[in-house]
């Protein structure tokens, strides 16, 4: 049996992702300080991407964060199963976009990008993309770690 979750394909991908928060620390801080995206909205995005990528570490961590930010256990469970139907109306476009973004390997359809920007404006759309990049990095790191464990156990450890 092969390890099936999405992981880093090469060190260049990993180092590019590790460099991203360093090179964008000012923008990340601005997003946090301006509260462009509420903590609950951030967690909905994180859980929507994690549902696609399947990182068990991120599922665990962001479930706890989502509960702290006010999401209900039912909403968290739905998001982790890929169901974004019960997101607040004003966040639904972003949650659907987050899933599409993750499913497309961070290469969303231009029409989806246009819809996101039309709905939220350029500044908030950029903030959403920052959040998506951060959770993708976490997901791929967690999955890559699990892949390493799988291989060094000769397939006995399945994560």
ZADO-1210 file (C-alpha; in nm, 4 decimals, padded with zeros to 6 digits):
<atoms>
<atom x="00.0000" y="00.0000" z="00.0000" code="UNK" pos="1"/>
<atom x="00.1226" y="00.3487" z="-00.0850" code="UNK" pos="2"/>
<atom x="00.1063" y="00.6626" z="00.1320" code="UNK" pos="3"/>
<atom x="-00.1751" y="00.8621" z="-00.0336" code="UNK" pos="4"/>
<atom x="-00.1920" y="01.2041" z="00.1295" code="UNK" pos="5"/>
<atom x="-00.0514" y="01.5101" z="-00.0432" code="UNK" pos="6"/>
<atom x="00.3072" y="01.5788" z="00.0660" code="UNK" pos="7"/>
<atom x="00.6042" y="01.7865" z="-00.0417" code="UNK" pos="8"/>
<atom x="00.7482" y="01.6445" z="-00.3629" code="UNK" pos="9"/>
<atom x="01.0966" y="01.7869" z="-00.3180" code="UNK" pos="10"/>
<atom x="01.3038" y="02.0037" z="-00.0826" code="UNK" pos="11"/>
<atom x="01.2583" y="02.3084" z="-00.3065" code="UNK" pos="12"/>
<atom x="00.8809" y="02.3055" z="-00.2410" code="UNK" pos="13"/>
<atom x="00.9402" y="02.2731" z="00.1322" code="UNK" pos="14"/>
<atom x="01.1958" y="02.5543" z="00.1490" code="UNK" pos="15"/>
<atom x="00.9772" y="02.7779" z="-00.0674" code="UNK" pos="16"/>
<atom x="00.6908" y="02.7286" z="00.1775" code="UNK" pos="17"/>
<atom x="00.9179" y="02.7829" z="00.4772" code="UNK" pos="18"/>
<atom x="01.0429" y="03.1079" z="00.3231" code="UNK" pos="19"/>
<atom x="00.6858" y="03.2297" z="00.2568" code="UNK" pos="20"/>
<atom x="00.5934" y="03.3361" z="00.6144" code="UNK" pos="21"/>
<atom x="00.9364" y="03.4916" z="00.6638" code="UNK" pos="22"/>
<atom x="00.9133" y="03.6980" z="00.3471" code="UNK" pos="23"/>
<atom x="00.5487" y="03.7889" z="00.4175" code="UNK" pos="24"/>
<atom x="00.5727" y="03.8462" z="00.7931" code="UNK" pos="25"/>
<atom x="00.4708" y="04.2119" z="00.7593" code="UNK" pos="26"/>
<atom x="00.1597" y="04.1240" z="00.5579" code="UNK" pos="27"/>
<atom x="00.0730" y="03.8399" z="00.7966" code="UNK" pos="28"/>
<atom x="00.1042" y="04.0762" z="01.0929" code="UNK" pos="29"/>
<atom x="-00.1139" y="04.3376" z="00.9176" code="UNK" pos="30"/>
<atom x="-00.3860" y="04.0802" z="00.8516" code="UNK" pos="31"/>
<atom x="-00.3812" y="03.9779" z="01.2159" code="UNK" pos="32"/>
<atom x="-00.3706" y="04.3333" z="01.3524" code="UNK" pos="33"/>
<atom x="-00.6373" y="04.4704" z="01.1180" code="UNK" pos="34"/>
<atom x="-00.8658" y="04.1765" z="01.1908" code="UNK" pos="35"/>
<atom x="-00.9501" y="04.1543" z="00.8200" code="UNK" pos="36"/>
<atom x="-01.0556" y="03.7989" z="00.8888" code="UNK" pos="37"/>
<atom x="-01.2099" y="03.7085" z="01.2237" code="UNK" pos="38"/>
<atom x="-01.0651" y="03.4150" z="01.4173" code="UNK" pos="39"/>
<atom x="-01.3779" y="03.2072" z="01.3451" code="UNK" pos="40"/>
<atom x="-01.3558" y="03.2874" z="00.9723" code="UNK" pos="41"/>
<atom x="-00.9850" y="03.1944" z="00.9742" code="UNK" pos="42"/>
<atom x="-01.0627" y="02.8609" z="01.1357" code="UNK" pos="43"/>
<atom x="-01.3353" y="02.7855" z="00.8825" code="UNK" pos="44"/>
<atom x="-01.0802" y="02.8412" z="00.6065" code="UNK" pos="45"/>
<atom x="-00.8199" y="02.6306" z="00.7873" code="UNK" pos="46"/>
<atom x="-01.0636" y="02.3425" z="00.8361" code="UNK" pos="47"/>
<atom x="-01.1883" y="02.3609" z="00.4748" code="UNK" pos="48"/>
<atom x="-00.8325" y="02.3226" z="00.3417" code="UNK" pos="49"/>
<atom x="-00.7404" y="02.0593" z="00.6003" code="UNK" pos="50"/>
<atom x="-01.0447" y="01.8556" z="00.4963" code="UNK" pos="51"/>
<atom x="-00.8964" y="01.8346" z="00.1465" code="UNK" pos="52"/>
<atom x="-00.5329" y="01.7786" z="00.2502" code="UNK" pos="53"/>
<atom x="-00.6129" y="01.5412" z="00.5371" code="UNK" pos="54"/>
<atom x="-00.3448" y="01.6417" z="00.7876" code="UNK" pos="55"/>
<atom x="-00.4253" y="01.4831" z="01.1214" code="UNK" pos="56"/>
<atom x="-00.2099" y="01.7300" z="01.3158" code="UNK" pos="57"/>
<atom x="-00.3823" y="02.0321" z="01.1601" code="UNK" pos="58"/>
<atom x="-00.7251" y="01.8721" z="01.2097" code="UNK" pos="59"/>
<atom x="-00.6523" y="01.8320" z="01.5785" code="UNK" pos="60"/>
<atom x="-00.4965" y="02.1762" z="01.6299" code="UNK" pos="61"/>
<atom x="-00.7541" y="02.3706" z="01.4281" code="UNK" pos="62"/>
<atom x="-01.0445" y="02.1846" z="01.5861" code="UNK" pos="63"/>
<atom x="-00.9268" y="02.3173" z="01.9236" code="UNK" pos="64"/>
<atom x="-00.8764" y="02.6677" z="01.7790" code="UNK" pos="65"/>
<atom x="-01.2170" y="02.6584" z="01.6099" code="UNK" pos="66"/>
<atom x="-01.3874" y="02.5677" z="01.9368" code="UNK" pos="67"/>
<atom x="-01.2082" y="02.8587" z="02.1078" code="UNK" pos="68"/>
<atom x="-01.3236" y="03.0944" z="01.8314" code="UNK" pos="69"/>
<atom x="-01.6884" y="02.9944" z="01.8754" code="UNK" pos="70"/>
<atom x="-01.7542" y="02.7255" z="01.6158" code="UNK" pos="71"/>
<atom x="-01.9783" y="02.4426" z="01.7299" code="UNK" pos="72"/>
<atom x="-01.8630" y="02.0796" z="01.7300" code="UNK" pos="73"/>
<atom x="-02.1240" y="02.0083" z="01.4620" code="UNK" pos="74"/>
<atom x="-01.9923" y="02.2834" z="01.2348" code="UNK" pos="75"/>
<atom x="-01.6342" y="02.1634" z="01.2844" code="UNK" pos="76"/>
<atom x="-01.7331" y="01.8064" z="01.2021" code="UNK" pos="77"/>
<atom x="-01.9116" y="01.9226" z="00.8871" code="UNK" pos="78"/>
<atom x="-01.6129" y="02.1313" z="00.7734" code="UNK" pos="79"/>
<atom x="-01.3715" y="01.8429" z="00.8322" code="UNK" pos="80"/>
<atom x="-01.5955" y="01.6166" z="00.6258" code="UNK" pos="81"/>
<atom x="-01.5843" y="01.8683" z="00.3391" code="UNK" pos="82"/>
<atom x="-01.9310" y="02.0158" z="00.3943" code="UNK" pos="83"/>
<atom x="-01.9271" y="02.3972" z="00.3887" code="UNK" pos="84"/>
<atom x="-02.3044" y="02.4383" z="00.3519" code="UNK" pos="85"/>
<atom x="-02.3552" y="02.5644" z="00.7075" code="UNK" pos="86"/>
<atom x="-02.0933" y="02.8402" z="00.6976" code="UNK" pos="87"/>
<atom x="-02.2270" y="03.1895" z="00.7608" code="UNK" pos="88"/>
<atom x="-02.3555" y="03.3338" z="00.4348" code="UNK" pos="89"/>
<atom x="-02.0906" y="03.6075" z="00.4281" code="UNK" pos="90"/>
<atom x="-01.8128" y="03.3425" z="00.4502" code="UNK" pos="91"/>
<atom x="-01.9560" y="03.0785" z="00.2148" code="UNK" pos="92"/>
<atom x="-01.7819" y="03.2010" z="-00.1014" code="UNK" pos="93"/>
<atom x="-01.4434" y="03.1946" z="00.0775" code="UNK" pos="94"/>
<atom x="-01.5023" y="02.8473" z="00.2242" code="UNK" pos="95"/>
<atom x="-01.5964" y="02.7046" z="-00.1161" code="UNK" pos="96"/>
<atom x="-01.2978" y="02.8837" z="-00.2680" code="UNK" pos="97"/>
<atom x="-01.0670" y="02.7404" z="00.0012" code="UNK" pos="98"/>
<atom x="-01.1755" y="02.3880" z="-00.0903" code="UNK" pos="99"/>
<atom x="-01.1285" y="02.4554" z="-00.4614" code="UNK" pos="100"/>
<atom x="-00.7912" y="02.6165" z="-00.3947" code="UNK" pos="101"/>
<atom x="-00.6714" y="02.3113" z="-00.1998" code="UNK" pos="102"/>
<atom x="-00.8147" y="02.0611" z="-00.4489" code="UNK" pos="103"/>
<atom x="-00.6404" y="02.2418" z="-00.7346" code="UNK" pos="104"/>
<atom x="-00.3031" y="02.2334" z="-00.5571" code="UNK" pos="105"/>
<atom x="-00.3103" y="02.6106" z="-00.4994" code="UNK" pos="106"/>
<atom x="-00.3837" y="02.6768" z="-00.8677" code="UNK" pos="107"/>
<atom x="-00.7467" y="02.7913" z="-00.8609" code="UNK" pos="108"/>
<atom x="-00.9539" y="02.8657" z="-01.1639" code="UNK" pos="109"/>
<atom x="-00.9267" y="03.2346" z="-01.2705" code="UNK" pos="110"/>
<atom x="-01.3050" y="03.2658" z="-01.2467" code="UNK" pos="111"/>
<atom x="-01.2923" y="03.1479" z="-00.8838" code="UNK" pos="112"/>
<atom x="-01.0296" y="03.4117" z="-00.8049" code="UNK" pos="113"/>
<atom x="-01.2445" y="03.6782" z="-00.9711" code="UNK" pos="114"/>
<atom x="-01.5491" y="03.5693" z="-00.7676" code="UNK" pos="115"/>
<atom x="-01.3452" y="03.5811" z="-00.4450" code="UNK" pos="116"/>
<atom x="-01.2189" y="03.9335" z="-00.5213" code="UNK" pos="117"/>
<atom x="-01.5637" y="04.0483" z="-00.6318" code="UNK" pos="118"/>
<atom x="-01.7130" y="03.9225" z="-00.3057" code="UNK" pos="119"/>
<atom x="-01.4464" y="04.0380" z="-00.0583" code="UNK" pos="120"/>
<atom x="-01.2391" y="04.3012" z="-00.2362" code="UNK" pos="121"/>
<atom x="-00.8683" y="04.2828" z="-00.3134" code="UNK" pos="122"/>
<atom x="-00.7327" y="04.3415" z="00.0388" code="UNK" pos="123"/>
<atom x="-00.9485" y="04.0786" z="00.2081" code="UNK" pos="124"/>
<atom x="-00.8926" y="03.8335" z="-00.0800" code="UNK" pos="125"/>
<atom x="-00.5174" y="03.8709" z="-00.0321" code="UNK" pos="126"/>
<atom x="-00.5635" y="03.8065" z="00.3403" code="UNK" pos="127"/>
<atom x="-00.7621" y="03.4915" z="00.2589" code="UNK" pos="128"/>
<atom x="-00.4820" y="03.3740" z="00.0291" code="UNK" pos="129"/>
<atom x="-00.2270" y="03.4304" z="00.3054" code="UNK" pos="130"/>
<atom x="-00.4311" y="03.2118" z="00.5392" code="UNK" pos="131"/>
<atom x="-00.4661" y="02.9427" z="00.2729" code="UNK" pos="132"/>
<atom x="-00.0909" y="02.9375" z="00.2088" code="UNK" pos="133"/>
<atom x="-00.0207" y="02.9069" z="00.5808" code="UNK" pos="134"/>
<atom x="-00.2555" y="02.6139" z="00.6359" code="UNK" pos="135"/>
<atom x="-00.1331" y="02.4404" z="00.3213" code="UNK" pos="136"/>
<atom x="00.2209" y="02.4649" z="00.4540" code="UNK" pos="137"/>
<atom x="00.1140" y="02.3140" z="00.7856" code="UNK" pos="138"/>
<atom x="-00.0845" y="02.0385" z="00.6144" code="UNK" pos="139"/>
<atom x="00.1974" y="01.9403" z="00.3819" code="UNK" pos="140"/>
<atom x="00.4520" y="01.9425" z="00.6641" code="UNK" pos="141"/>
<atom x="00.2315" y="01.7184" z="00.8765" code="UNK" pos="142"/>
<atom x="00.1574" y="01.4838" z="00.5888" code="UNK" pos="143"/>
<atom x="00.5242" y="01.4736" z="00.4863" code="UNK" pos="144"/>
<atom x="00.6178" y="01.3822" z="00.8427" code="UNK" pos="145"/>
<atom x="00.3588" y="01.1033" z="00.8405" code="UNK" pos="146"/>
<atom x="00.4927" y="00.9854" z="00.5035" code="UNK" pos="147"/>
<atom x="00.8428" y="00.9670" z="00.6486" code="UNK" pos="148"/>
<atom x="00.7128" y="00.7640" z="00.9436" code="UNK" pos="149"/>
<atom x="00.5254" y="00.5359" z="00.7040" code="UNK" pos="150"/>
<atom x="00.8378" y="00.4694" z="00.4988" code="UNK" pos="151"/>
<atom x="01.0795" y="00.4183" z="00.7851" code="UNK" pos="152"/>
<atom x="00.8344" y="00.1694" z="00.9399" code="UNK" pos="153"/>
<atom x="00.8246" y="-00.0164" z="00.6045" code="UNK" pos="154"/>
<atom x="00.4557" y="00.0594" z="00.5677" code="UNK" pos="155"/>
<atom x="00.3521" y="-00.0684" z="00.9100" code="UNK" pos="156"/>
<atom x="00.2660" y="00.2767" z="01.0438" code="UNK" pos="157"/>
<atom x="-00.0348" y="00.4200" z="00.8640" code="UNK" pos="158"/>
<atom x="-00.1066" y="00.7473" z="01.0454" code="UNK" pos="159"/>
</atoms>
